[in-house]
Amino acid sequence: GGDSNSESRPRREFDGPKREFSGNRERKPFNPERKPYAGDRPNRAFQVGDSNSENPTPRAFDGPKREFSEDRERKSFQTDGSETERPKRVFDREKSDDSSKDFREAPTSKFSKRDTFKSRNRYEESPAHTPQYKLDRFKEKAPAKIQRKIREAESKSDMVRLNRYIANAGICSRRDADKLIEAGEIKVNNKVITEMGYQVAPTDIVKYGNRKLNREKPVYVLLNKPKDFLTTTEDPNDRKTVMELVKNAGDARIYPVGRLDRNTTGLILLSNDGELADRLTHPSHEIEKIYQAELDKPLTDDDFEKIKAGLTLEDGEIKVDDLAKVTPDGYVIGVKIHSGKNRIVRRIFEHLGYEVTKLDRTTFAGLTKKDLPRGHWRYLTERELVKLKYFL
């Protein structure tokens, strides 16, 4: 475009009509010695403070000149320290008379991060958000070795006890299901079954009277249990149970997986998935649990080593997987253990003459209390469920 010979070249067949870019005005030659940009033209009118800006050379696109400060005095940008010259805005704060305060003294919300997280979590406490778990996409993306492991795990869990199948259909508890089976009320493939422990295959048709029973959509709820709640579905003495805390988790009949003592706080899983419940509670799977125990007196170094080496209790030997002092004074102890024996952590310390004043389960099967305040619950995510079902 800048070559002077381009005017005399022969026209080509794909050339369009010649355009005139500059009208009748003279085209200025390129001058490499030209001064720096804006150095050879007058300053524009909006450059306040420049003495040359009063009489600029008018340009074709310049509009009528506006007078910004002809009849009024221009105020200084800086105030004289008084804020009474402008109306007070609604978001202005009253200035504190205490100049010794700094930002570190501002109150902070203990659960501010948790509230932010909860508002975005699609597994939050609401029956409207009961998740539909689609595990197939995880299976399809998994490497071949992992897919084989998943198939093996699924083949072992295909068969389910009849009483559990009935309970998972939302009809009644397993105990009541045993009564229905014993009474001849249940048919499998049009045949009355009265055998306790009868196994049902996925393709079997189970009926209660004329009603075909289908397993409910699986529900998995993780609860951070407070003190004074029983880990049971109902209590004959009408004491508080964990079921009161998860009553908004949907219509499915869910059960606690394992148990925590009434005075023990921390993580408990509730679900209607009987196979997973068996997997997480059976001793052969050695599911890891981490507790934080607060004692009535400091744990001595000698007793610390005794616990790590293993103790013999009234029901046999017990050895922890790991032990650590959470506080330097030895009052708070962290215990990692896979045993599911009743009151096992409390009994370990009682055996050595200590009383556990507080006990909190902080981790269960790899699940943690992160972003889960005491007394609150959430649904498991698909990723967490895949790990529990196939990789523990």
SVG drawing of the C-alpha trace seen along z (x, -y; Angstrom):
<svg xmlns="http://www.w3.org/2000/svg" viewBox="-53 -34 67 106">
<polyline fill="none" stroke="black" stroke-width="0.4" points="0.0,0.0 3.0,-2.4 4.8,-1.6 4.7,-4.6 4.7,-2.2 1.4,-0.7 -0.5,-3.4 0.8,-2.2 0.6,1.5 -1.9,3.4 -5.3,4.1 -6.0,7.8 -9.3,9.6 -10.0,9.9 -9.4,6.3 -12.5,4.4 -13.4,0.8 -10.8,-1.7 -11.7,-3.3 -10.9,-6.9 -9.8,-7.1 -8.8,-10.7 -11.4,-12.7 -9.9,-16.0 -7.4,-16.5 -3.7,-16.3 -2.0,-13.1 1.0,-13.9 4.2,-12.0 5.6,-9.7 8.3,-11.5 10.5,-9.3 12.0,-12.5 8.6,-13.4 8.5,-14.5 7.0,-12.2 3.3,-11.6 1.2,-14.7 4.3,-16.9 3.4,-18.9 -0.3,-19.5 -2.2,-21.7 -3.3,-20.2 -7.0,-19.2 -9.5,-21.3 -9.9,-18.7 -6.2,-19.0 -6.9,-21.2 -4.1,-23.4 -2.3,-23.8 -2.1,-27.4 -2.4,-26.4 -5.8,-24.7 -7.7,-27.9 -7.4,-28.5 -7.0,-25.1 -7.1,-24.8 -10.6,-23.7 -10.9,-20.2 -13.6,-18.8 -15.0,-16.5 -14.8,-19.0 -18.3,-19.9 -19.3,-23.1 -17.0,-24.0 -18.5,-23.3 -17.8,-25.6 -17.2,-23.6 -16.2,-26.2 -17.1,-29.6 -19.2,-31.1 -18.4,-28.9 -15.3,-28.5 -13.6,-25.2 -13.1,-23.5 -9.9,-21.8 -10.0,-18.0 -8.7,-17.8 -11.0,-18.6 -10.1,-20.7 -10.7,-17.7 -14.5,-18.3 -17.0,-16.0 -20.0,-18.3 -19.8,-19.8 -21.4,-16.8 -24.6,-14.9 -23.9,-11.8 -24.3,-8.6 -26.1,-5.6 -23.1,-3.4 -20.8,-5.8 -19.8,-4.4 -19.5,-6.5 -15.8,-7.1 -14.6,-5.5 -13.1,-7.7 -10.8,-4.9 -7.8,-5.3 -6.0,-2.4 -8.2,0.2 -7.0,1.9 -8.5,4.4 -7.4,7.4 -10.0,6.6 -12.9,6.9 -15.2,9.7 -15.1,12.7 -17.7,15.3 -16.6,18.8 -18.5,20.5 -18.2,17.9 -16.4,20.2 -18.8,23.0 -21.8,20.9 -20.3,19.8 -19.5,23.4 -23.0,24.6 -24.8,22.2 -23.0,23.6 -23.2,27.3 -25.7,29.3 -25.6,31.9 -26.9,29.5 -29.6,30.1 -32.7,30.1 -34.9,32.9 -35.3,31.1 -31.5,31.6 -31.5,35.4 -28.9,36.4 -29.4,39.0 -26.1,40.9 -24.8,41.7 -21.8,43.9 -21.6,45.3 -19.7,42.3 -17.0,42.9 -16.8,46.5 -16.5,45.8 -13.6,43.3 -11.7,45.6 -8.6,47.5 -9.1,51.1 -7.5,52.4 -9.9,50.3 -12.9,51.4 -12.0,55.0 -12.0,54.2 -15.4,52.5 -16.9,55.6 -15.5,57.9 -17.0,55.8 -20.4,55.6 -20.5,59.4 -20.1,60.0 -22.8,57.5 -25.4,58.6 -27.2,61.0 -29.0,59.5 -30.9,61.0 -34.6,60.9 -35.3,59.1 -32.9,56.3 -34.5,56.1 -37.9,55.6 -36.5,52.9 -34.8,51.2 -38.1,51.0 -39.4,48.8 -42.0,51.3 -40.7,51.8 -37.5,52.5 -35.5,55.6 -36.8,57.0 -40.4,56.5 -39.5,57.9 -38.4,61.2 -41.9,61.4 -43.5,60.9 -41.3,63.7 -42.1,66.0 -45.8,65.4 -45.6,66.3 -46.5,62.8 -43.6,62.5 -43.3,64.1 -40.2,64.3 -41.0,65.1 -44.6,66.1 -43.3,68.6 -43.9,68.1 -40.6,67.8 -40.4,68.5 -36.6,69.2 -34.7,66.8 -31.5,65.6 -33.0,66.2 -30.9,64.4 -32.5,62.3 -30.9,61.8 -31.3,58.4 -33.6,60.1 -36.0,61.6 -39.5,60.3 -40.5,59.8 -44.1,59.2 -45.8,58.3 -49.4,59.4 -50.2,58.0 -47.7,55.2 -44.4,55.5 -41.5,54.3 -38.8,52.2 -35.7,51.0 -35.7,47.3 -33.4,44.8 -30.2,45.1 -29.6,42.3 -26.3,41.5 -26.3,39.0 -23.2,37.9 -24.1,36.4 -21.9,34.6 -23.7,35.9 -24.0,33.7 -23.9,35.0 -27.0,36.5 -28.4,38.2 -28.8,41.9 -27.6,43.7 -30.8,45.6 -33.9,45.3 -36.3,45.2 -36.0,45.3 -38.7,46.9 -37.9,44.2 -38.6,41.4 -35.0,40.0 -33.6,38.0 -32.2,40.0 -30.1,39.1 -33.2,39.6 -34.6,36.3 -31.5,34.5 -31.9,36.0 -35.7,35.9 -35.4,33.5 -33.2,35.9 -36.1,37.3 -38.8,40.0 -36.4,43.0 -36.0,45.2 -32.4,44.8 -30.4,46.4 -27.3,45.5 -24.2,47.3 -22.5,48.5 -23.0,46.5 -21.7,43.8 -22.4,43.7 -24.9,41.2 -22.2,38.9 -19.8,39.3 -19.9,36.7 -18.7,36.7 -19.3,38.5 -22.0,41.0 -23.2,42.3 -26.9,43.1 -28.1,44.9 -30.6,47.4 -27.8,49.2 -27.5,52.4 -24.6,53.8 -22.5,50.7 -23.5,50.8 -22.2,54.3 -19.0,53.4 -18.3,50.5 -19.2,52.3 -17.7,55.8 -14.4,56.3 -12.8,58.0 -12.7,54.7 -10.9,52.8 -12.5,49.5 -10.3,46.7 -11.7,44.3 -10.0,41.4 -11.1,40.1 -10.1,37.1 -10.3,38.0 -10.1,35.4 -9.0,37.0 -9.5,36.0 -5.7,35.9 -2.6,35.8 -1.6,39.1 1.8,40.1 4.6,41.1 4.6,44.6 0.9,45.1 1.2,43.6 3.7,46.4 1.5,49.1 -1.4,48.1 0.8,48.1 2.2,51.5 -1.3,52.9 -3.5,53.8 -5.4,56.9 -9.0,56.0 -11.7,58.2 -12.8,59.2 -9.3,59.7 -6.3,57.8 -6.6,54.4 -4.0,52.3 -4.4,48.9 -3.2,48.0 -1.7,44.7 -1.6,42.5 -0.6,38.9 -0.8,36.1 -3.0,33.3 -2.0,30.9 1.4,30.7 0.0,31.1 -1.3,34.6 -5.0,33.9 -6.2,34.3 -5.2,37.5 -5.7,38.5 -6.5,42.2 -6.6,43.9 -8.2,47.3 -10.1,49.8 -11.7,51.9 -15.5,51.6 -15.9,53.0 -18.4,51.3 -16.9,48.3 -13.5,49.4 -11.7,46.0 -13.2,45.2 -12.3,48.7 -8.7,48.3 -8.2,45.3 -10.4,46.6 -8.2,49.7 -5.3,47.5 -7.2,45.4 -8.3,42.4 -11.8,41.0 -12.6,39.8 -14.5,36.5 -15.1,35.8 -14.9,38.1 -15.3,36.9 -15.0,39.0 -13.3,36.7 -12.9,39.2 -14.9,42.2 -13.9,44.3 -12.0,41.4 -14.9,39.0 -14.1,35.9 -16.0,33.1 -14.8,30.4 -17.5,27.8 -20.0,29.8 -20.9,28.0 -22.1,30.0 -25.7,31.1 -25.7,30.6 -25.7,33.2 -25.1,33.4 -25.4,36.0 -22.3,37.8 -20.9,36.8 -20.6,39.2 -16.8,39.3 -17.1,40.1 -19.6,42.9 -17.4,44.4 -14.5,44.6 -16.7,46.2 -18.2,48.8 -15.2,49.9 -11.9,48.7 -12.0,49.4"/>
</svg>
